[in-house]
Amino acid sequence: MNGGTELARKRFTGFHWGRLPKRAVKVRTAPKPRELVELGKLEAVTYSTKKGDEGLQHYEHAFGEDGGKKPVLAMDPDTDRLHVVGGDYRVEDRGIVD
């Protein structure tokens, strides 16, 4: 197992409050976009997952809650994939924080 895979497992376990990943999968991602189309400020993100011993839960994080800079939601015009660009947030074991 390479260092990237091990780091991914560690980050998964931390973010999911001790829950171990079922498997590690390497994926091919699209090439880095050369241009992006700005869609607007990203106000919040909502996702569902299992953390710790809890069942499936829904989590919502509003960006810029403490006066931080909100990220921009953008799209790659070649692939139509979405990208989150900029902002003052970070991802920690407890979740997304500004």
GURODREN-399190 format. One record per residue: residue in one letter; y, x, z of N, C-alpha, C in turn. Coordinates in steps of 0.001 Angstrom, whole numbers. Example, Ala and Ser with C-alpha at 12.3 -4.5 7.8 and 13.67 -1.06 7.14 Angstrom:
<recs>
<rec><resn>a</resn><n_v>-5690</n_v><n_u>13190</n_u><n_w>7800</n_w><ca_v>-4500</ca_v><ca_u>12300</ca_u><ca_w>7800</ca_w><c_v>-3300</c_v><c_u>13200</c_u><c_w>7800</c_w></rec>
<rec><resn>s</resn><n_v>-2250</n_v><n_u>12850</n_u><n_w>7080</n_w><ca_v>-1060</ca_v><ca_u>13670</ca_u><ca_w>7140</ca_w><c_v>30</c_v><c_u>12900</c_u><c_w>7870</c_w></rec>
</recs>
This chain:
<recs>
<rec><resn>m</resn><n_v>-1167</n_v><n_u>835</n_u><n_w>0</n_w><ca_v>0</ca_v><ca_u>0</ca_u><ca_w>0</ca_w><c_v>1238</c_v><c_u>886</c_u><c_w>0</c_w></rec>
<rec><resn>n</resn><n_v>2201</n_v><n_u>610</n_u><n_w>-895</n_w><ca_v>3384</ca_v><ca_u>1460</ca_u><ca_w>-935</ca_w><c_v>4411</c_v><c_u>1017</c_u><c_w>97</c_w></rec>
<rec><resn>g</resn><n_v>5460</n_v><n_u>1824</n_u><n_w>260</n_w><ca_v>6490</ca_v><ca_u>1547</ca_u><ca_w>1256</ca_w><c_v>7210</c_v><c_u>234</c_u><c_w>1021</c_w></rec>
<rec><resn>g</resn><n_v>7428</n_v><n_u>-138</n_u><n_w>-252</n_w><ca_v>8107</ca_v><ca_u>-1394</ca_u><ca_w>-561</ca_w><c_v>7300</c_v><c_u>-2597</c_u><c_w>-115</c_w></rec>
<rec><resn>t</resn><n_v>6000</n_v><n_u>-2552</n_u><n_w>-343</n_w><ca_v>5128</ca_v><ca_u>-3656</ca_u><ca_w>67</ca_w><c_v>5085</c_v><c_u>-3763</c_u><c_w>1582</c_w></rec>
<rec><resn>e</resn><n_v>5008</n_v><n_u>-2628</n_u><n_w>2243</n_w><ca_v>4962</ca_v><ca_u>-2629</ca_u><ca_w>3709</ca_w><c_v>6270</c_v><c_u>-3161</c_u><c_w>4286</c_w></rec>
<rec><resn>l</resn><n_v>7391</n_v><n_u>-2778</n_u><n_w>3690</n_w><ca_v>8692</ca_v><ca_u>-3286</ca_u><ca_w>4139</ca_w><c_v>8775</c_v><c_u>-4800</c_u><c_w>3917</c_w></rec>
<rec><resn>a</resn><n_v>8269</n_v><n_u>-5275</n_u><n_w>2787</n_w><ca_v>8278</ca_v><ca_u>-6712</ca_u><ca_w>2507</ca_w><c_v>7451</c_v><c_u>-7468</c_u><c_w>3551</c_w></rec>
<rec><resn>r</resn><n_v>6285</n_v><n_u>-6947</n_u><n_w>3902</n_w><ca_v>5451</ca_v><ca_u>-7579</ca_u><ca_w>4939</ca_w><c_v>6180</c_v><c_u>-7612</c_u><c_w>6287</c_w></rec>
<rec><resn>k</resn><n_v>6827</n_v><n_u>-6509</n_u><n_w>6637</n_w><ca_v>7555</ca_v><ca_u>-6415</ca_u><ca_w>7911</ca_w><c_v>8705</c_v><c_u>-7425</c_u><c_w>7944</c_w></rec>
<rec><resn>r</resn><n_v>9452</n_v><n_u>-7508</n_u><n_w>6857</n_w><ca_v>10584</ca_v><ca_u>-8444</ca_u><ca_w>6811</ca_w><c_v>10099</c_v><c_u>-9897</c_u><c_w>6855</c_w></rec>
<rec><resn>f</resn><n_v>8996</n_v><n_u>-10201</n_u><n_w>6168</n_w><ca_v>8426</ca_v><ca_u>-11553</ca_u><ca_w>6208</ca_w><c_v>8056</c_v><c_u>-11914</c_u><c_w>7637</c_w></rec>
<rec><resn>t</resn><n_v>7333</n_v><n_u>-11015</n_u><n_w>8306</n_w><ca_v>6863</ca_v><ca_u>-11272</ca_u><ca_w>9667</ca_w><c_v>8038</c_v><c_u>-11458</c_u><c_w>10625</c_w></rec>
<rec><resn>g</resn><n_v>9072</n_v><n_u>-10640</n_u><n_w>10487</n_w><ca_v>10242</ca_v><ca_u>-10778</ca_u><ca_w>11341</ca_w><c_v>10973</c_v><c_u>-12086</c_u><c_w>11105</c_w></rec>
<rec><resn>f</resn><n_v>11222</n_v><n_u>-12424</n_u><n_w>9845</n_w><ca_v>11967</ca_v><ca_u>-13641</ca_u><ca_w>9506</ca_w><c_v>11196</c_v><c_u>-14896</c_u><c_w>9876</c_w></rec>
<rec><resn>h</resn><n_v>9870</n_v><n_u>-14814</n_u><n_w>9851</n_w><ca_v>9025</ca_v><ca_u>-15969</ca_u><ca_w>10165</ca_w><c_v>8506</c_v><c_u>-15924</c_u><c_w>11598</c_w></rec>
<rec><resn>w</resn><n_v>9215</n_v><n_u>-15169</n_u><n_w>12474</n_w><ca_v>8979</ca_v><ca_u>-15142</ca_u><ca_w>13916</ca_w><c_v>7537</c_v><c_u>-14813</c_u><c_w>14276</c_w></rec>
<rec><resn>g</resn><n_v>6991</n_v><n_u>-13761</n_u><n_w>13657</n_w><ca_v>5655</ca_v><ca_u>-13287</ca_u><ca_w>13991</ca_w><c_v>4556</c_v><c_u>-13784</c_u><c_w>13084</c_w></rec>
<rec><resn>r</resn><n_v>4828</n_v><n_u>-14751</n_u><n_w>12250</n_w><ca_v>3821</ca_v><ca_u>-15266</ca_u><ca_w>11311</ca_w><c_v>3520</c_v><c_u>-14177</c_u><c_w>10281</c_w></rec>
<rec><resn>l</resn><n_v>2258</n_v><n_u>-13918</n_u><n_w>10040</n_w><ca_v>1853</ca_v><ca_u>-12896</ca_u><ca_w>9081</ca_w><c_v>1767</c_v><c_u>-13481</c_u><c_w>7677</c_w></rec>
<rec><resn>p</resn><n_v>2138</n_v><n_u>-12697</n_u><n_w>6669</n_w><ca_v>2004</ca_v><ca_u>-13189</ca_u><ca_w>5296</ca_w><c_v>533</c_v><c_u>-13315</c_u><c_w>4926</c_w></rec>
<rec><resn>k</resn><n_v>204</n_v><n_u>-14296</n_u><n_w>4119</n_w><ca_v>-1185</ca_v><ca_u>-14470</ca_u><ca_w>3683</ca_w><c_v>-1589</c_v><c_u>-13387</c_u><c_w>2700</c_w></rec>
<rec><resn>r</resn><n_v>-631</n_v><n_u>-12967</n_u><n_w>1881</n_w><ca_v>-910</ca_v><ca_u>-11905</ca_u><ca_w>920</ca_w><c_v>423</c_v><c_u>-11342</c_u><c_w>437</c_w></rec>
<rec><resn>a</resn><n_v>369</n_v><n_u>-10162</n_u><n_w>-96</n_w><ca_v>1536</ca_v><ca_u>-9539</ca_u><ca_w>-712</ca_w><c_v>1311</c_v><c_u>-9559</c_u><c_w>-2218</c_w></rec>
<rec><resn>v</resn><n_v>2291</n_v><n_u>-10009</n_u><n_w>-2924</n_w><ca_v>2176</ca_v><ca_u>-10120</ca_u><ca_w>-4373</ca_w><c_v>3332</c_v><c_u>-9379</c_u><c_w>-5018</c_w></rec>
<rec><resn>k</resn><n_v>3030</n_v><n_u>-8501</n_u><n_w>-5929</n_w><ca_v>4069</ca_v><ca_u>-7841</ca_u><ca_w>-6703</ca_w><c_v>4396</c_v><c_u>-8735</c_u><c_w>-7890</c_w></rec>
<rec><resn>v</resn><n_v>5667</n_v><n_u>-8927</n_u><n_w>-8115</n_w><ca_v>6094</ca_v><ca_u>-9771</ca_u><ca_w>-9223</ca_w><c_v>7001</c_v><c_u>-8978</c_u><c_w>-10150</c_w></rec>
<rec><resn>r</resn><n_v>7006</n_v><n_u>-9381</n_u><n_w>-11379</n_w><ca_v>7935</ca_v><ca_u>-8788</ca_u><ca_w>-12339</ca_w><c_v>9180</c_v><c_u>-9665</c_u><c_w>-12338</c_w></rec>
<rec><resn>t</resn><n_v>10305</n_v><n_u>-9034</n_u><n_w>-12185</n_w><ca_v>11553</ca_v><ca_u>-9780</ca_u><ca_w>-12199</ca_w><c_v>12257</c_v><c_u>-9560</c_u><c_w>-13527</c_w></rec>
<rec><resn>a</resn><n_v>13136</n_v><n_u>-10478</n_u><n_w>-13845</n_w><ca_v>13923</ca_v><ca_u>-10337</ca_u><ca_w>-15064</ca_w><c_v>14818</c_v><c_u>-9113</c_u><c_w>-14928</c_w></rec>
<rec><resn>p</resn><n_v>15173</n_v><n_u>-8490</n_u><n_w>-16043</n_w><ca_v>16069</ca_v><ca_u>-7344</ca_u><ca_w>-15963</ca_w><c_v>17403</c_v><c_u>-7753</c_u><c_w>-15328</c_w></rec>
<rec><resn>k</resn><n_v>18077</n_v><n_u>-6782</n_u><n_w>-14746</n_w><ca_v>19373</ca_v><ca_u>-7029</ca_u><ca_w>-14127</ca_w><c_v>20313</c_v><c_u>-7630</c_u><c_w>-15182</c_w></rec>
<rec><resn>p</resn><n_v>20950</n_v><n_u>-8749</n_u><n_w>-14853</n_w><ca_v>21824</ca_v><ca_u>-9379</ca_u><ca_w>-15856</ca_w><c_v>23036</c_v><c_u>-8503</c_u><c_w>-16171</c_w></rec>
<rec><resn>r</resn><n_v>23451</n_v><n_u>-8535</n_u><n_w>-17427</n_w><ca_v>24631</ca_v><ca_u>-7773</ca_u><ca_w>-17829</ca_w><c_v>25896</c_v><c_u>-8580</c_u><c_w>-17599</c_w></rec>
<rec><resn>e</resn><n_v>25777</n_v><n_u>-9900</n_u><n_w>-17662</n_w><ca_v>26909</ca_v><ca_u>-10784</ca_u><ca_w>-17424</ca_w><c_v>26437</c_v><c_u>-11984</c_u><c_w>-16638</c_w></rec>
<rec><resn>l</resn><n_v>27325</n_v><n_u>-12534</n_u><n_w>-15829</n_w><ca_v>27023</ca_v><ca_u>-13748</ca_u><ca_w>-15072</ca_w><c_v>28129</c_v><c_u>-14755</c_u><c_w>-15300</c_w></rec>
<rec><resn>v</resn><n_v>27766</n_v><n_u>-16020</n_u><n_w>-15244</n_w><ca_v>28723</ca_v><ca_u>-17122</ca_u><ca_w>-15327</ca_w><c_v>28916</c_v><c_u>-17658</c_u><c_w>-13918</c_w></rec>
<rec><resn>e</resn><n_v>30153</n_v><n_u>-17629</n_u><n_w>-13424</n_w><ca_v>30423</ca_v><ca_u>-18139</ca_u><ca_w>-12083</ca_w><c_v>30364</c_v><c_u>-19663</c_u><c_w>-12101</c_w></rec>
<rec><resn>l</resn><n_v>29541</n_v><n_u>-20218</n_u><n_w>-11205</n_w><ca_v>29413</ca_v><ca_u>-21671</ca_u><ca_w>-11102</ca_w><c_v>30314</c_v><c_u>-22227</c_u><c_w>-10009</c_w></rec>
<rec><resn>g</resn><n_v>30562</n_v><n_u>-21436</n_u><n_w>-8960</n_w><ca_v>31425</ca_v><ca_u>-21871</ca_u><ca_w>-7871</ca_w><c_v>31034</c_v><c_u>-21205</c_u><c_w>-6568</c_w></rec>
<rec><resn>k</resn><n_v>31804</n_v><n_u>-21492</n_u><n_w>-5522</n_w><ca_v>31515</ca_v><ca_u>-20960</ca_u><ca_w>-4190</ca_w><c_v>30250</c_v><c_u>-21617</c_u><c_w>-3663</c_w></rec>
<rec><resn>l</resn><n_v>29390</n_v><n_u>-20835</n_u><n_w>-3041</n_w><ca_v>28169</ca_v><ca_u>-21352</ca_u><ca_w>-2440</ca_w><c_v>28500</c_v><c_u>-21755</c_u><c_w>-1008</c_w></rec>
<rec><resn>e</resn><n_v>28473</n_v><n_u>-23042</n_u><n_w>-732</n_w><ca_v>28860</ca_v><ca_u>-23573</ca_u><ca_w>572</ca_w><c_v>27734</c_v><c_u>-23483</c_u><c_w>1591</c_w></rec>
<rec><resn>a</resn><n_v>26494</n_v><n_u>-23699</n_u><n_w>1138</n_w><ca_v>25358</ca_v><ca_u>-23716</ca_u><ca_w>2056</ca_w><c_v>24074</c_v><c_u>-23502</c_u><c_w>1265</c_w></rec>
<rec><resn>v</resn><n_v>23033</n_v><n_u>-23114</n_u><n_w>2000</n_w><ca_v>21699</ca_v><ca_u>-23025</ca_u><ca_w>1419</ca_w><c_v>20755</c_v><c_u>-23775</c_u><c_w>2350</c_w></rec>
<rec><resn>t</resn><n_v>19834</n_v><n_u>-24526</n_u><n_w>1788</n_w><ca_v>18839</ca_v><ca_u>-25266</ca_u><ca_w>2550</ca_w><c_v>17454</c_v><c_u>-24858</c_u><c_w>2053</c_w></rec>
<rec><resn>y</resn><n_v>16544</n_v><n_u>-24581</n_u><n_w>2989</n_w><ca_v>15186</ca_v><ca_u>-24202</ca_u><ca_w>2607</ca_w><c_v>14214</c_v><c_u>-24721</c_u><c_w>3654</c_w></rec>
<rec><resn>s</resn><n_v>12960</n_v><n_u>-24793</n_u><n_w>3300</n_w><ca_v>11931</ca_v><ca_u>-25207</ca_u><ca_w>4255</ca_w><c_v>10871</c_v><c_u>-24117</c_u><c_w>4328</c_w></rec>
<rec><resn>t</resn><n_v>10387</n_v><n_u>-23864</n_u><n_w>5554</n_w><ca_v>9379</ca_v><ca_u>-22835</ca_u><ca_w>5777</ca_w><c_v>8750</c_v><c_u>-23043</c_u><c_w>7149</c_w></rec>
<rec><resn>k</resn><n_v>7692</n_v><n_u>-22305</n_u><n_w>7407</n_w><ca_v>7061</ca_v><ca_u>-22303</ca_u><ca_w>8724</ca_w><c_v>7445</c_v><c_u>-21009</c_u><c_w>9426</c_w></rec>
<rec><resn>k</resn><n_v>7924</n_v><n_u>-21124</n_u><n_w>10664</n_w><ca_v>8276</ca_v><ca_u>-19951</ca_u><ca_w>11468</ca_w><c_v>7523</c_v><c_u>-20020</c_u><c_w>12783</c_w></rec>
<rec><resn>g</resn><n_v>6962</n_v><n_u>-18887</n_u><n_w>13203</n_w><ca_v>6229</ca_v><ca_u>-18839</ca_u><ca_w>14455</ca_w><c_v>5106</c_v><c_u>-19857</c_u><c_w>14485</c_w></rec>
<rec><resn>d</resn><n_v>5014</n_v><n_u>-20589</n_u><n_w>15593</n_w><ca_v>3970</ca_v><ca_u>-21608</ca_u><ca_w>15756</ca_w><c_v>4419</c_v><c_u>-22986</c_u><c_w>15288</c_w></rec>
<rec><resn>e</resn><n_v>5649</n_v><n_u>-23086</n_u><n_w>14798</n_w><ca_v>6169</ca_v><ca_u>-24376</ca_u><ca_w>14351</ca_w><c_v>5548</c_v><c_u>-24770</c_u><c_w>13016</c_w></rec>
<rec><resn>g</resn><n_v>5496</n_v><n_u>-26045</n_u><n_w>12776</n_w><ca_v>5080</ca_v><ca_u>-26536</ca_u><ca_w>11470</ca_w><c_v>6241</c_v><c_u>-26379</c_u><c_w>10489</c_w></rec>
<rec><resn>l</resn><n_v>6109</n_v><n_u>-26992</n_u><n_w>9355</n_w><ca_v>7138</ca_v><ca_u>-26917</ca_u><ca_w>8329</ca_w><c_v>8451</c_v><c_u>-27488</c_u><c_w>8853</c_w></rec>
<rec><resn>q</resn><n_v>9510</n_v><n_u>-26688</n_u><n_w>8779</n_w><ca_v>10834</ca_v><ca_u>-27087</ca_u><ca_w>9234</ca_w><c_v>11841</c_v><c_u>-26871</c_u><c_w>8109</c_w></rec>
<rec><resn>h</resn><n_v>12922</n_v><n_u>-27637</n_u><n_w>8151</n_w><ca_v>14010</ca_v><ca_u>-27470</ca_u><ca_w>7190</ca_w><c_v>15150</c_v><c_u>-26736</c_u><c_w>7884</c_w></rec>
<rec><resn>y</resn><n_v>15691</n_v><n_u>-25755</n_u><n_w>7212</n_w><ca_v>16787</ca_v><ca_u>-24961</ca_u><ca_w>7742</ca_w><c_v>17956</c_v><c_u>-25035</c_u><c_w>6776</c_w></rec>
<rec><resn>e</resn><n_v>19159</n_v><n_u>-25161</n_u><n_w>7313</n_w><ca_v>20352</ca_v><ca_u>-25141</ca_u><ca_w>6482</ca_w><c_v>21333</c_v><c_u>-24141</c_u><c_w>7073</c_w></rec>
<rec><resn>h</resn><n_v>21901</n_v><n_u>-23329</n_u><n_w>6203</n_w><ca_v>22910</ca_v><ca_u>-22366</ca_u><ca_w>6642</ca_w><c_v>24178</c_v><c_u>-22605</c_u><c_w>5845</c_w></rec>
<rec><resn>a</resn><n_v>25266</n_v><n_u>-22894</n_u><n_w>6544</n_w><ca_v>26580</ca_v><ca_u>-23023</ca_u><ca_w>5916</ca_w><c_v>27228</c_v><c_u>-21644</c_u><c_w>5887</c_w></rec>
<rec><resn>f</resn><n_v>27738</n_v><n_u>-21233</n_u><n_w>4742</n_w><ca_v>28375</ca_v><ca_u>-19930</ca_u><ca_w>4613</ca_w><c_v>29823</c_v><c_u>-19990</c_u><c_w>5074</c_w></rec>
<rec><resn>g</resn><n_v>30327</n_v><n_u>-18870</n_u><n_w>5574</n_w><ca_v>31723</ca_v><ca_u>-18762</ca_u><ca_w>5980</ca_w><c_v>32070</c_v><c_u>-19495</c_u><c_w>7253</c_w></rec>
<rec><resn>e</resn><n_v>31073</n_v><n_u>-19781</n_u><n_w>8091</n_w><ca_v>31308</ca_v><ca_u>-20543</ca_u><ca_w>9327</ca_w><c_v>32298</c_v><c_u>-19854</c_u><c_w>10256</c_w></rec>
<rec><resn>d</resn><n_v>32255</n_v><n_u>-18542</n_u><n_w>10338</n_w><ca_v>33129</ca_v><ca_u>-17810</ca_u><ca_w>11243</ca_w><c_v>34246</c_v><c_u>-17110</c_u><c_w>10470</c_w></rec>
<rec><resn>g</resn><n_v>34714</n_v><n_u>-17749</n_u><n_w>9411</n_w><ca_v>35800</ca_v><ca_u>-17179</ca_u><ca_w>8623</ca_w><c_v>35356</c_v><c_u>-16124</c_u><c_w>7631</c_w></rec>
<rec><resn>g</resn><n_v>34048</n_v><n_u>-15956</n_u><n_w>7481</n_w><ca_v>33534</ca_v><ca_u>-14964</ca_u><ca_w>6538</ca_w><c_v>33725</c_v><c_u>-15402</c_u><c_w>5095</c_w></rec>
<rec><resn>k</resn><n_v>33618</n_v><n_u>-14455</n_u><n_w>4209</n_w><ca_v>33757</ca_v><ca_u>-14720</ca_u><ca_w>2784</ca_w><c_v>32493</c_v><c_u>-15412</c_u><c_w>2265</c_w></rec>
<rec><resn>k</resn><n_v>32672</n_v><n_u>-16513</n_u><n_w>1556</n_w><ca_v>31528</ca_v><ca_u>-17238</ca_u><ca_w>992</ca_w><c_v>31044</c_v><c_u>-16542</c_u><c_w>-275</c_w></rec>
<rec><resn>p</resn><n_v>29730</n_v><n_u>-16546</n_u><n_w>-510</n_w><ca_v>29219</ca_v><ca_u>-15974</ca_u><ca_w>-1753</ca_w><c_v>29498</c_v><c_u>-16912</c_u><c_w>-2927</c_w></rec>
<rec><resn>v</resn><n_v>29316</n_v><n_u>-16377</n_u><n_w>-4103</n_w><ca_v>29470</ca_v><ca_u>-17141</ca_u><ca_w>-5337</ca_w><c_v>28076</c_v><c_u>-17449</c_u><c_w>-5884</c_w></rec>
<rec><resn>l</resn><n_v>27891</n_v><n_u>-18670</n_u><n_w>-6375</n_w><ca_v>26676</ca_v><ca_u>-19021</ca_u><ca_w>-7098</ca_w><c_v>26961</c_v><c_u>-18795</c_u><c_w>-8576</c_w></rec>
<rec><resn>a</resn><n_v>26112</n_v><n_u>-17980</n_u><n_w>-9207</n_w><ca_v>26318</ca_v><ca_u>-17637</ca_u><ca_w>-10612</ca_w><c_v>25002</c_v><c_u>-17779</c_u><c_w>-11361</c_w></rec>
<rec><resn>m</resn><n_v>25102</n_v><n_u>-17826</n_u><n_w>-12686</n_w><ca_v>23898</ca_v><ca_u>-17913</ca_u><ca_w>-13517</ca_w><c_v>23949</c_v><c_u>-16856</c_u><c_w>-14600</c_w></rec>
<rec><resn>d</resn><n_v>22768</n_v><n_u>-16393</n_u><n_w>-14967</n_w><ca_v>22608</ca_v><ca_u>-15466</ca_u><ca_w>-16078</ca_w><c_v>22542</c_v><c_u>-16316</c_u><c_w>-17352</c_w></rec>
<rec><resn>p</resn><n_v>23491</n_v><n_u>-16165</n_u><n_w>-18284</n_w><ca_v>23485</ca_v><ca_u>-17012</ca_u><ca_w>-19476</ca_w><c_v>22301</c_v><c_u>-16767</c_u><c_w>-20404</c_w></rec>
<rec><resn>d</resn><n_v>21631</n_v><n_u>-15612</n_u><n_w>-20262</n_w><ca_v>20472</ca_v><ca_u>-15311</ca_u><ca_w>-21112</ca_w><c_v>19188</c_v><c_u>-15944</c_u><c_w>-20596</c_w></rec>
<rec><resn>t</resn><n_v>19049</n_v><n_u>-16074</n_u><n_w>-19260</n_w><ca_v>17799</ca_v><ca_u>-16566</ca_u><ca_w>-18679</ca_w><c_v>17958</c_v><c_u>-17879</c_u><c_w>-17904</c_w></rec>
<rec><resn>d</resn><n_v>19194</n_v><n_u>-18302</n_u><n_w>-17661</n_w><ca_v>19514</ca_v><ca_u>-19490</ca_u><ca_w>-16856</ca_w><c_v>19088</c_v><c_u>-19340</c_u><c_w>-15395</c_w></rec>
<rec><resn>r</resn><n_v>18793</n_v><n_u>-18128</n_u><n_w>-14941</n_w><ca_v>18432</ca_v><ca_u>-17898</ca_u><ca_w>-13540</ca_w><c_v>19680</c_v><c_u>-17866</c_u><c_w>-12674</c_w></rec>
<rec><resn>l</resn><n_v>19525</n_v><n_u>-18365</n_u><n_w>-11443</n_w><ca_v>20624</ca_v><ca_u>-18372</ca_u><ca_w>-10490</ca_w><c_v>20685</c_v><c_u>-17058</c_u><c_w>-9713</c_w></rec>
<rec><resn>h</resn><n_v>21890</n_v><n_u>-16673</n_u><n_w>-9304</n_w><ca_v>22116</ca_v><ca_u>-15468</ca_u><ca_w>-8514</ca_w><c_v>23149</c_v><c_u>-15772</c_u><c_w>-7437</c_w></rec>
<rec><resn>v</resn><n_v>22935</n_v><n_u>-15232</n_u><n_w>-6242</n_w><ca_v>23896</ca_v><ca_u>-15322</ca_u><ca_w>-5151</ca_w><c_v>24624</c_v><c_u>-13984</c_u><c_w>-5124</c_w></rec>
<rec><resn>v</resn><n_v>25944</n_v><n_u>-14022</n_u><n_w>-5287</n_w><ca_v>26723</ca_v><ca_u>-12801</ca_u><ca_w>-5447</ca_w><c_v>27789</c_v><c_u>-12703</c_u><c_w>-4352</c_w></rec>
<rec><resn>g</resn><n_v>27816</n_v><n_u>-11560</n_u><n_w>-3666</n_w><ca_v>28865</ca_v><ca_u>-11297</ca_u><ca_w>-2683</ca_w><c_v>28686</c_v><c_u>-12088</c_u><c_w>-1400</c_w></rec>
<rec><resn>g</resn><n_v>29779</n_v><n_u>-12225</n_u><n_w>-665</n_w><ca_v>29756</ca_v><ca_u>-12934</ca_u><ca_w>606</ca_w><c_v>29560</c_v><c_u>-11988</c_u><c_w>1776</c_w></rec>
<rec><resn>d</resn><n_v>29828</n_v><n_u>-12502</n_u><n_w>2970</n_w><ca_v>29738</ca_v><ca_u>-11697</ca_u><ca_w>4192</ca_w><c_v>28493</c_v><c_u>-11993</c_u><c_w>5010</c_w></rec>
<rec><resn>y</resn><n_v>27478</n_v><n_u>-12580</n_u><n_w>4426</n_w><ca_v>26273</ca_v><ca_u>-12934</ca_u><ca_w>5179</ca_w><c_v>25285</c_v><c_u>-11776</c_u><c_w>5179</c_w></rec>
<rec><resn>r</resn><n_v>24303</n_v><n_u>-11869</n_u><n_w>6059</n_w><ca_v>23170</ca_v><ca_u>-10943</ca_u><ca_w>6067</ca_w><c_v>21948</c_v><c_u>-11729</c_u><c_w>6548</c_w></rec>
<rec><resn>v</resn><n_v>20781</n_v><n_u>-11200</n_u><n_w>6281</n_w><ca_v>19536</ca_v><ca_u>-11855</ca_u><ca_w>6698</ca_w><c_v>18930</c_v><c_u>-11047</c_u><c_w>7834</c_w></rec>
<rec><resn>e</resn><n_v>18718</n_v><n_u>-11695</n_u><n_w>8965</n_w><ca_v>18110</ca_v><ca_u>-11069</ca_u><ca_w>10131</ca_w><c_v>16865</c_v><c_u>-11869</c_u><c_w>10505</c_w></rec>
<rec><resn>d</resn><n_v>16109</n_v><n_u>-11371</n_u><n_w>11487</n_w><ca_v>14904</ca_v><ca_u>-12084</ca_u><ca_w>11927</ca_w><c_v>15234</c_v><c_u>-13492</c_u><c_w>12387</c_w></rec>
<rec><resn>r</resn><n_v>16417</n_v><n_u>-13692</n_u><n_w>12994</n_w><ca_v>16777</ca_v><ca_u>-15031</ca_u><ca_w>13490</ca_w><c_v>17219</c_v><c_u>-15953</c_u><c_w>12366</c_w></rec>
<rec><resn>g</resn><n_v>17442</n_v><n_u>-15413</n_u><n_w>11181</n_w><ca_v>17845</ca_v><ca_u>-16233</ca_u><ca_w>10039</ca_w><c_v>19029</c_v><c_u>-15627</c_u><c_w>9298</c_w></rec>
<rec><resn>i</resn><n_v>19723</n_v><n_u>-16466</n_u><n_w>8548</n_w><ca_v>20899</ca_v><ca_u>-16040</ca_u><ca_w>7782</ca_w><c_v>22096</c_v><c_u>-16136</c_u><c_w>8712</c_w></rec>
<rec><resn>v</resn><n_v>22877</n_v><n_u>-15072</n_u><n_w>8809</n_w><ca_v>24045</ca_v><ca_u>-15060</ca_u><ca_w>9697</ca_w><c_v>25261</c_v><c_u>-14521</c_u><c_w>8954</c_w></rec>
<rec><resn>d</resn><n_v>26427</n_v><n_u>-15024</n_u><n_w>9350</n_w><ca_v>27709</ca_v><ca_u>-14528</ca_u><ca_w>8787</ca_w><c_v>28229</c_v><c_u>-13419</c_u><c_w>9658</c_w></rec>
</recs>
